[in-house]
């Protein structure tokens, strides 16, 4: 069974999102946000992690919606 070009592009885009997520949560990047400040009562590091998490989910949803 041959792989269609759409499946290859989808895999490439999802791999790019995974690589971006990995780069955004490596310790040197996380250290930039490890501060005592708070945003709306939430520590900056936790706010950053939730923002990255939500962005990755949104990117995967957009990529998945385009393939259907």
C-alpha positions in Angstrom: 0.0 0.0 0.0 1.6 3.3 -1.1 1.7 6.3 1.1 -0.1 9.3 -0.3 1.7 12.7 -0.5 -0.9 14.1 1.9 0.1 11.6 4.6 3.7 12.6 4.2 2.9 16.3 4.6 0.7 15.6 7.6 3.5 13.6 9.2 6.0 16.3 8.5 3.8 19.0 9.9 3.1 17.0 13.1 6.8 16.3 13.5 7.5 20.0 13.2 4.9 20.8 15.9 6.5 18.1 18.1 9.9 19.5 17.6 8.7 23.0 18.4 7.0 21.8 21.5 10.2 20.1 22.6 12.3 23.2 22.0 9.8 25.3 24.0 10.0 23.1 27.1 13.7 22.3 27.3 15.3 23.4 30.6 17.3 26.4 29.2 14.1 27.9 27.9 12.1 27.1 31.0 14.7 28.8 33.1 13.9 32.1 31.4 10.4 31.9 32.9 11.3 30.6 36.4 10.6 33.8 38.3 8.7 34.7 41.5 6.3 37.0 39.6 2.7 36.1 39.0 0.3 36.6 36.2 -3.3 36.7 37.4 -2.2 34.8 40.5 -0.4 32.1 38.6 3.4 31.7 38.6 5.0 32.8 35.4 6.5 29.4 34.7 3.1 27.6 35.0 1.4 30.2 32.9 4.1 29.7 30.2 3.7 25.9 30.3 -0.1 26.1 30.0 0.3 28.6 27.1 2.7 26.3 25.3 0.4 23.3 26.0 -2.6 25.1 24.6 -0.7 26.4 21.6 0.5 22.8 20.7 -3.0 21.5 21.0 -4.4 24.3 18.8 -1.7 23.7 16.2 -2.4 20.0 16.0 -6.2 20.7 15.8 -5.6 23.1 12.9 -3.3 20.7 11.1 -5.8 17.9 11.6 -8.8 20.0 10.4 -7.0 20.9 7.2 -6.4 17.2 6.3 -10.1 16.3 6.3 
